[in-house]
Amino acid sequence: MNKLRGCIEILESLAHIGHPLGVKEISRNMGLSGSTLYRYLNNLTQLELVEYEPSSRKYHLGIKLVRLGHLATRQLEIHRQAYPIMEELTQKTGDSAILTVRRGTEGMVVEFVENNRRGIKFAMNRGDLLPLPCCAITRPLMAFLPEEEIDRILRANRPKRLTDYTITDLRKIKQELRRVRRRGYAISSQELTLGARGLGAPIRDYSGEVIAVLGLVGPIHNFSRGKLPHLLEVLLAATEQCSQRMGSRVGP
């Protein structure tokens, strides 16, 4: 039995039984030797996925699993609620709609409803990770965080130049983030894909926290000064609808 599988089976065993277990009980359920089981349990407790009760000498599932489960459920829910809105958004604008969520110092593409008629093929897949400060479809995930958290992200994941237009200067990135907070949306041009522009606006939950970004991407000519107001109006209405479905009662 490999280490990962063993750790997962310990978690499943604790979840199935529903009450704290001692080493002998877990070993009997899984057929593992004591030394191997102690090693797995030690790893799980260090990760806060399992907690040890010294008084009873037993183990139970850790509180961190509750948080992870909540995040997973929330992200599944945002996908379910946002997908039909994204399809409608693509039909109204003729551009592609993207849904992103935060993953540490990066943004992850959760859903991508592409419009192939616009002539630009986006190298975008579900599960792709993008630097948080790189463009309009990720910046709102970062813009509403506390300043110290923004600084930590920039230190941990230094901005990389993805195209000749990507903003990598930290001072300019912070200026862009302030613009996002002030406007309530982000706009970028060719920073991720040459020939393309993007808009992104935050989706909030019942607490007002930004949990996702709904974005529009398309060729530069479709984001001209004359067309931009209409695209913004449609996008902001869509993000408001998504936020309401996630329980939000506050404005952008």
C-alpha positions as CSV (number, residue, x, y, z in Angstrom):
1,M,0.0,0.0,0.0
2,N,1.5,3.4,-1.0
3,K,1.6,6.3,1.4
4,L,-1.1,8.4,-0.3
5,R,-3.6,5.5,-0.5
6,G,-2.9,4.6,3.1
7,C,-3.5,8.1,4.4
8,I,-6.8,8.3,2.4
9,E,-8.0,4.9,3.7
10,I,-7.3,6.1,7.3
11,L,-9.5,9.2,6.7
12,E,-12.2,7.0,5.1
13,S,-12.0,4.6,8.1
14,L,-12.4,7.5,10.6
15,A,-15.2,9.0,8.6
16,H,-17.1,5.7,8.3
17,I,-16.9,4.7,11.9
18,G,-18.0,8.2,13.1
19,H,-16.2,8.3,16.4
20,P,-12.5,8.4,17.6
21,L,-10.4,5.3,17.1
22,G,-7.3,4.0,18.7
23,V,-4.3,2.7,16.8
24,K,-5.3,-1.0,17.4
25,E,-8.8,-0.4,16.0
26,I,-7.5,1.4,12.9
27,S,-4.8,-1.2,12.4
28,R,-7.5,-4.0,12.6
29,N,-9.7,-2.2,10.2
30,M,-7.0,-1.6,7.6
31,G,-4.6,-4.5,8.2
32,L,-1.6,-2.3,8.6
33,S,1.4,-2.8,10.9
34,G,1.8,-0.5,13.9
35,S,4.9,1.2,12.6
36,T,3.4,2.0,9.2
37,L,0.2,3.2,10.7
38,Y,2.0,5.5,13.2
39,R,3.9,7.0,10.3
40,Y,0.7,7.7,8.3
41,L,-1.1,9.1,11.4
42,N,1.9,11.3,12.1
43,N,1.7,12.8,8.6
44,L,-2.0,13.4,8.8
45,T,-1.8,15.1,12.2
46,Q,1.0,17.4,11.0
47,L,-1.3,18.4,8.1
48,E,-4.2,18.9,10.6
49,L,-6.3,16.4,8.7
50,V,-6.4,14.2,11.8
51,E,-6.4,15.2,15.4
52,Y,-5.0,13.1,18.4
53,E,-6.8,13.1,21.8
54,P,-4.1,12.5,24.5
55,S,-6.6,11.7,27.2
56,S,-8.2,8.8,25.3
57,R,-5.2,8.0,23.0
58,K,-7.5,8.1,20.0
59,Y,-7.7,9.8,16.7
60,H,-10.5,11.6,14.9
61,L,-10.9,13.7,11.8
62,G,-9.4,17.2,12.0
63,I,-11.2,20.5,11.7
64,K,-9.2,21.3,8.6
65,L,-11.3,18.7,6.7
66,V,-14.4,20.7,7.6
67,R,-13.0,23.8,6.0
68,L,-11.8,21.9,2.9
69,G,-15.2,20.2,2.6
70,H,-16.9,23.6,2.8
71,L,-14.7,25.1,0.1
72,A,-15.2,22.1,-2.2
73,T,-19.0,22.3,-1.7
74,R,-19.0,26.0,-2.3
75,Q,-17.0,25.7,-5.5
76,L,-19.2,23.0,-6.8
77,E,-22.2,25.2,-6.0
78,I,-20.7,28.2,-7.8
79,H,-20.1,26.1,-10.9
80,R,-23.7,24.8,-10.8
81,Q,-25.2,28.3,-10.4
82,A,-22.9,30.1,-12.8
83,Y,-22.9,27.8,-15.8
84,P,-26.3,28.6,-17.3
85,I,-25.5,32.3,-16.7
86,M,-22.2,31.9,-18.6
87,E,-24.0,30.3,-21.5
88,E,-26.4,33.2,-21.7
89,L,-23.6,35.7,-21.4
90,T,-21.8,34.1,-24.3
91,Q,-24.9,34.2,-26.4
92,K,-25.6,37.9,-25.6
93,T,-22.0,39.1,-26.2
94,G,-20.6,36.7,-28.7
95,D,-17.5,36.4,-26.5
96,S,-16.2,33.6,-24.3
97,A,-17.1,33.4,-20.6
98,I,-14.7,32.2,-18.0
99,L,-15.2,31.4,-14.3
100,T,-12.1,31.4,-12.0
101,V,-11.6,30.8,-8.3
102,R,-8.6,31.3,-6.1
103,R,-6.1,28.5,-5.4
104,G,-3.5,30.0,-3.0
105,T,-1.4,32.4,-5.0
106,E,-3.0,31.4,-8.3
107,G,-6.4,31.5,-10.0
108,M,-7.9,28.3,-11.3
109,V,-10.2,28.1,-14.4
110,V,-13.3,26.3,-13.1
111,E,-15.4,26.7,-16.3
112,F,-14.9,28.0,-19.8
113,V,-17.7,28.5,-22.3
114,E,-16.0,29.3,-25.5
115,N,-17.3,31.1,-28.6
116,N,-15.3,29.8,-31.6
117,R,-16.8,32.2,-34.1
118,R,-14.6,35.1,-32.9
119,G,-11.5,33.9,-34.6
120,I,-9.3,33.6,-31.5
121,K,-8.5,30.2,-30.1
122,F,-7.8,30.5,-26.4
123,A,-5.4,28.0,-24.9
124,M,-7.7,27.6,-21.9
125,N,-8.8,24.4,-20.1
126,R,-10.7,23.7,-17.0
127,G,-8.2,23.3,-14.1
128,D,-5.6,25.6,-15.6
129,L,-3.8,27.7,-13.1
130,L,-3.0,31.4,-13.8
131,P,-1.0,33.9,-11.7
132,L,-3.5,36.0,-9.7
133,P,-2.2,39.4,-10.9
134,C,-1.9,38.5,-14.6
135,C,-5.1,39.7,-16.1
136,A,-8.8,40.7,-15.8
137,I,-10.1,37.2,-15.2
138,T,-7.9,36.8,-12.1
139,R,-7.2,40.2,-10.6
140,P,-10.5,40.6,-8.8
141,L,-9.7,37.5,-6.8
142,M,-6.7,39.4,-5.4
143,A,-7.9,43.0,-5.4
144,F,-10.2,42.8,-2.4
145,L,-7.8,41.0,-0.1
146,P,-6.0,42.8,2.7
147,E,-2.8,44.6,1.7
148,E,-0.6,42.3,3.7
149,E,-2.1,39.3,1.9
150,I,-1.6,40.9,-1.4
151,D,2.1,41.5,-0.5
152,R,2.5,37.9,0.6
153,I,1.1,36.6,-2.7
154,L,3.4,38.9,-4.7
155,R,6.4,37.7,-2.7
156,A,5.5,34.1,-3.0
157,N,4.7,34.1,-6.7
158,R,6.7,36.8,-8.5
159,P,4.8,38.1,-11.6
160,K,6.0,36.5,-14.9
161,R,5.8,38.0,-18.3
162,L,3.3,36.0,-20.3
163,T,3.2,38.3,-23.3
164,D,4.9,41.6,-24.1
165,Y,1.9,43.4,-22.6
166,T,1.9,41.6,-19.2
167,I,2.3,43.9,-16.3
168,T,5.1,42.7,-14.0
169,D,6.1,45.8,-12.2
170,L,4.8,45.5,-8.6
171,R,4.0,49.2,-8.2
172,K,1.9,49.1,-11.4
173,I,0.2,45.8,-10.4
174,K,-0.9,47.5,-7.1
175,Q,-2.2,50.4,-9.1
176,E,-4.3,48.1,-11.2
177,L,-5.6,46.3,-8.1
178,R,-6.7,49.7,-6.6
179,R,-8.5,50.4,-9.9
180,V,-10.3,47.1,-9.7
181,R,-11.5,47.9,-6.1
182,R,-12.6,51.4,-7.1
183,R,-14.4,50.4,-10.3
184,G,-15.7,47.0,-9.2
185,Y,-14.3,45.2,-12.3
186,A,-11.0,44.6,-14.1
187,I,-10.0,45.1,-17.8
188,S,-6.9,43.9,-19.5
189,S,-5.5,43.9,-23.0
190,Q,-3.3,41.2,-24.5
191,E,-1.7,40.4,-21.1
192,L,-2.5,36.7,-21.3
193,T,-3.3,36.1,-25.0
194,L,-2.1,38.2,-27.9
195,G,-4.9,39.8,-29.8
196,A,-7.4,39.4,-26.9
197,R,-8.9,41.6,-24.3
198,G,-10.8,40.6,-21.1
199,L,-13.2,41.9,-18.5
200,G,-13.6,40.4,-15.1
201,A,-15.9,41.1,-12.2
202,P,-16.2,39.5,-8.7
203,I,-18.9,37.1,-7.5
204,R,-19.6,37.3,-3.8
205,D,-21.2,35.0,-1.3
206,Y,-23.6,35.7,1.7
207,S,-20.8,37.3,3.7
208,G,-19.7,39.6,0.9
209,E,-16.5,37.7,0.4
210,V,-15.2,37.4,-3.2
211,I,-15.4,33.7,-4.1
212,A,-15.0,33.7,-7.8
213,V,-14.6,35.9,-10.9
214,L,-16.8,35.8,-14.0
215,G,-15.0,37.1,-17.0
216,L,-15.5,37.8,-20.7
217,V,-12.6,37.4,-23.2
218,G,-12.6,38.1,-26.9
219,P,-10.7,39.8,-29.7
220,I,-9.6,43.4,-29.2
221,H,-12.0,44.8,-31.8
222,N,-15.0,43.5,-29.8
223,F,-13.9,45.5,-26.7
224,S,-13.7,48.9,-28.4
225,R,-14.6,52.0,-26.6
226,G,-18.0,52.0,-28.3
227,K,-18.8,48.4,-27.3
228,L,-17.3,48.4,-23.9
229,P,-20.3,50.0,-22.0
230,H,-22.7,47.3,-23.3
231,L,-20.3,44.5,-22.4
232,L,-19.8,45.9,-18.9
233,E,-23.5,46.3,-18.4
234,V,-24.2,42.7,-19.4
235,L,-21.2,41.3,-17.4
236,L,-22.0,43.2,-14.2
237,A,-25.7,42.1,-14.4
238,A,-24.5,38.5,-14.8
239,T,-22.1,38.7,-11.8
240,E,-24.8,40.3,-9.7
241,Q,-27.1,37.4,-10.6
242,C,-24.5,34.8,-9.7
243,S,-23.8,36.6,-6.4
244,Q,-27.5,36.6,-5.5
245,R,-27.7,32.9,-6.2
246,M,-24.7,32.4,-3.8
247,G,-26.6,34.3,-1.1
248,S,-25.1,37.8,-1.5
249,R,-27.2,40.8,-0.5
250,V,-24.4,43.4,-0.9
251,G,-23.4,45.4,-3.9
252,P,-20.2,44.9,-5.9
